[in-house]
Amino acid sequence: MRCFVAVVMLTGLIALGVGAQAPPVDVEKLGPQVGDVVPDFAARDQFGREQTLKSIMGPNGAMLFFNRSADW
């Protein structure tokens, strides 16, 4: 019985990819890079108000941070 449990657990870990290495990610293909010019956009903020690049731009520029939520 112990051997069967060990085999099932090992099979489950292999199926989950535990120990497998992911291929390297080419970050230059993931979107705008540091220093790139961002195209004009319109998007809703967390309060439902529409924001544009012009509306968020301050005297020193703007910093954009995109966070992917777990419930998307």
Z-matrix of the N, CA and C atoms (Angstrom, degrees):
N
C 1 1.459
C 2 1.526 1 110.87
N 3 1.333 2 117.30 1 -41.94
C 4 1.463 3 120.25 2 179.54
C 5 1.520 4 111.19 3 -61.40
N 6 1.315 5 116.53 4 -39.75
C 7 1.461 6 120.69 5 179.69
C 8 1.528 7 110.12 6 -63.19
N 9 1.325 8 116.81 7 -42.00
C 10 1.459 9 121.29 8 179.15
C 11 1.526 10 110.80 9 -61.90
N 12 1.337 11 116.80 10 -44.06
C 13 1.470 12 121.13 11 179.51
C 14 1.518 13 110.12 12 -63.00
N 15 1.330 14 117.05 13 -42.38
C 16 1.460 15 120.94 14 179.61
C 17 1.525 16 111.05 15 -63.23
N 18 1.320 17 117.25 16 -41.57
C 19 1.462 18 121.15 17 179.25
C 20 1.524 19 110.40 18 -65.36
N 21 1.323 20 117.34 19 -42.79
C 22 1.461 21 121.04 20 178.69
C 23 1.526 22 110.01 21 -62.67
N 24 1.327 23 117.42 22 -44.64
C 25 1.465 24 120.64 23 179.68
C 26 1.522 25 110.75 24 -63.59
N 27 1.331 26 118.09 25 -44.21
C 28 1.451 27 122.12 26 179.22
C 29 1.523 28 111.05 27 -63.36
N 30 1.313 29 116.77 28 -41.98
C 31 1.462 30 121.17 29 177.74
C 32 1.525 31 110.65 30 -62.13
N 33 1.329 32 116.87 31 -41.03
C 34 1.459 33 121.03 32 177.97
C 35 1.515 34 111.83 33 -63.90
N 36 1.329 35 117.22 34 -41.42
C 37 1.463 36 120.18 35 178.56
C 38 1.517 37 111.51 36 -65.88
N 39 1.308 38 117.14 37 -38.78
C 40 1.463 39 120.03 38 177.49
C 41 1.523 40 109.90 39 -65.03
N 42 1.337 41 117.19 40 -41.83
C 43 1.467 42 121.16 41 179.65
C 44 1.524 43 110.96 42 -63.20
N 45 1.323 44 117.46 43 -33.12
C 46 1.466 45 120.85 44 179.09
C 47 1.521 46 112.28 45 -79.76
N 48 1.310 47 116.72 46 -8.94
C 49 1.457 48 119.57 47 178.75
C 50 1.518 49 113.26 48 83.28
N 51 1.317 50 118.02 49 17.17
C 52 1.453 51 120.51 50 179.30
C 53 1.517 52 108.00 51 -64.68
N 54 1.298 53 116.12 52 128.79
C 55 1.452 54 120.94 53 179.99
C 56 1.521 55 112.88 54 91.74
N 57 1.310 56 117.97 55 -17.76
C 58 1.460 57 120.38 56 178.60
C 59 1.521 58 109.39 57 -80.24
N 60 1.303 59 116.13 58 140.59
C 61 1.452 60 120.11 59 178.88
C 62 1.515 61 109.77 60 -93.75
N 63 1.329 62 115.36 61 134.42
C 64 1.457 63 120.59 62 177.34
C 65 1.527 64 108.51 63 -75.59
N 66 1.323 65 117.04 64 149.26
C 67 1.464 66 118.83 65 176.79
C 68 1.525 67 110.09 66 -64.15
N 69 1.325 68 118.11 67 152.23
C 70 1.465 69 120.28 68 179.97
C 71 1.532 70 110.61 69 -62.39
N 72 1.316 71 115.72 70 145.85
C 73 1.466 72 121.76 71 -178.80
C 74 1.525 73 109.03 72 -99.60
N 75 1.323 74 116.50 73 129.80
C 76 1.461 75 121.71 74 176.00
C 77 1.525 76 107.73 75 -88.13
N 78 1.338 77 117.04 76 98.03
C 79 1.464 78 121.29 77 -174.40
C 80 1.518 79 112.64 78 -65.48
N 81 1.313 80 118.08 79 -18.68
C 82 1.466 81 120.19 80 178.94
C 83 1.524 82 112.03 81 -71.60
N 84 1.320 83 117.17 82 -10.33
C 85 1.463 84 121.22 83 178.58
C 86 1.525 85 111.97 84 -103.27
N 87 1.333 86 118.19 85 5.12
C 88 1.459 87 121.30 86 -174.10
C 89 1.527 88 114.07 87 -90.32
N 90 1.280 89 118.92 88 -2.96
C 91 1.462 90 120.35 89 -179.95
C 92 1.504 91 110.59 90 137.11
N 93 1.338 92 116.93 91 -161.54
C 94 1.474 93 119.56 92 -179.43
C 95 1.529 94 110.98 93 -57.97
N 96 1.305 95 115.23 94 141.70
C 97 1.453 96 121.84 95 179.67
C 98 1.531 97 109.50 96 -101.47
N 99 1.307 98 115.78 97 165.04
C 100 1.462 99 121.20 98 178.96
C 101 1.520 100 108.38 99 -55.14
N 102 1.330 101 116.04 100 128.06
C 103 1.456 102 122.05 101 178.88
C 104 1.510 103 114.54 102 91.78
N 105 1.335 104 119.02 103 -11.32
C 106 1.462 105 120.78 104 178.02
C 107 1.523 106 110.57 105 -68.14
N 108 1.318 107 116.43 106 150.38
C 109 1.461 108 121.67 107 174.78
C 110 1.518 109 107.64 108 -79.43
N 111 1.329 110 115.99 109 129.08
C 112 1.467 111 120.92 110 -179.83
C 113 1.517 112 108.68 111 -86.98
N 114 1.326 113 118.54 112 133.15
C 115 1.468 114 119.70 113 177.09
C 116 1.524 115 110.24 114 -68.34
N 117 1.331 116 116.11 115 154.17
C 118 1.461 117 120.57 116 178.03
C 119 1.531 118 108.14 117 -59.89
N 120 1.310 119 116.24 118 145.54
C 121 1.454 120 120.81 119 -177.74
C 122 1.516 121 109.66 120 -148.43
N 123 1.315 122 116.09 121 165.83
C 124 1.458 123 123.51 122 170.98
C 125 1.523 124 106.22 123 -136.60
N 126 1.337 125 115.91 124 127.51
C 127 1.460 126 121.07 125 -179.49
C 128 1.516 127 109.35 126 -148.92
N 129 1.307 128 116.69 127 154.34
C 130 1.465 129 121.48 128 178.83
C 131 1.522 130 109.47 129 -86.19
N 132 1.336 131 115.70 130 139.27
C 133 1.462 132 120.05 131 177.55
C 134 1.523 133 109.72 132 -88.48
N 135 1.328 134 116.54 133 -174.03
C 136 1.467 135 121.28 134 -176.51
C 137 1.525 136 113.09 135 -65.48
N 138 1.330 137 116.63 136 -13.97
C 139 1.466 138 120.72 137 179.05
C 140 1.527 139 111.91 138 -101.97
N 141 1.338 140 116.92 139 3.02
C 142 1.458 141 121.40 140 178.75
C 143 1.519 142 114.33 141 86.21
N 144 1.338 143 117.75 142 2.64
C 145 1.468 144 120.98 143 178.78
C 146 1.520 145 109.71 144 -84.71
N 147 1.320 146 115.39 145 139.63
C 148 1.464 147 119.39 146 178.28
C 149 1.525 148 109.99 147 -75.54
N 150 1.306 149 115.43 148 129.74
C 151 1.459 150 122.19 149 176.71
C 152 1.521 151 108.54 150 -118.31
N 153 1.318 152 116.45 151 146.57
C 154 1.461 153 122.04 152 174.82
C 155 1.520 154 108.00 153 -123.91
N 156 1.299 155 116.37 154 168.90
C 157 1.457 156 119.66 155 177.38
C 158 1.521 157 109.80 156 -58.19
N 159 1.321 158 116.65 157 -41.39
C 160 1.467 159 120.59 158 -179.58
C 161 1.537 160 111.28 159 -65.29
N 162 1.328 161 118.16 160 -37.17
C 163 1.462 162 120.17 161 -176.66
C 164 1.528 163 113.08 162 -73.07
N 165 1.332 164 117.66 163 -23.82
C 166 1.466 165 118.83 164 -179.95
C 167 1.528 166 112.68 165 -98.66
N 168 1.331 167 116.97 166 -10.18
C 169 1.460 168 120.69 167 -176.58
C 170 1.523 169 110.61 168 -70.22
N 171 1.312 170 116.07 169 128.01
C 172 1.461 171 121.80 170 177.27
C 173 1.517 172 110.27 171 -105.85
N 174 1.333 173 118.20 172 -175.99
C 175 1.463 174 121.19 173 -178.16
C 176 1.535 175 112.52 174 -64.11
N 177 1.321 176 117.69 175 -23.39
C 178 1.468 177 121.11 176 179.12
C 179 1.521 178 112.65 177 -107.30
N 180 1.321 179 117.02 178 12.63
C 181 1.452 180 120.81 179 -179.51
C 182 1.517 181 110.79 180 102.39
N 183 1.305 182 116.36 181 -154.95
C 184 1.462 183 121.99 182 -179.79
C 185 1.516 184 108.81 183 -149.07
N 186 1.309 185 115.65 184 151.27
C 187 1.463 186 120.53 185 173.94
C 188 1.519 187 106.97 186 -114.61
N 189 1.318 188 116.15 187 125.38
C 190 1.457 189 121.15 188 178.33
C 191 1.519 190 108.87 189 -104.50
N 192 1.321 191 115.56 190 133.49
C 193 1.461 192 121.46 191 177.85
C 194 1.511 193 107.25 192 -130.33
N 195 1.311 194 116.59 193 122.11
C 196 1.459 195 121.88 194 178.80
C 197 1.515 196 107.90 195 -109.65
N 198 1.322 197 116.36 196 128.14
C 199 1.444 198 122.22 197 -178.86
C 200 1.511 199 108.57 198 -124.88
N 201 1.308 200 115.82 199 123.19
C 202 1.464 201 119.09 200 179.12
C 203 1.526 202 108.94 201 -84.81
N 204 1.299 203 115.11 202 121.45
C 205 1.448 204 121.85 203 -178.77
C 206 1.525 205 110.10 204 -77.80
N 207 1.303 206 116.52 205 153.05
C 208 1.457 207 120.74 206 178.59
C 209 1.520 208 112.25 207 -70.87
N 210 1.334 209 118.74 208 -16.37
C 211 1.458 210 120.20 209 -177.81
C 212 1.522 211 113.51 210 -103.46
N 213 1.327 212 118.40 211 18.84
C 214 1.459 213 120.65 212 177.11
C 215 1.486 214 109.88 213 -72.41
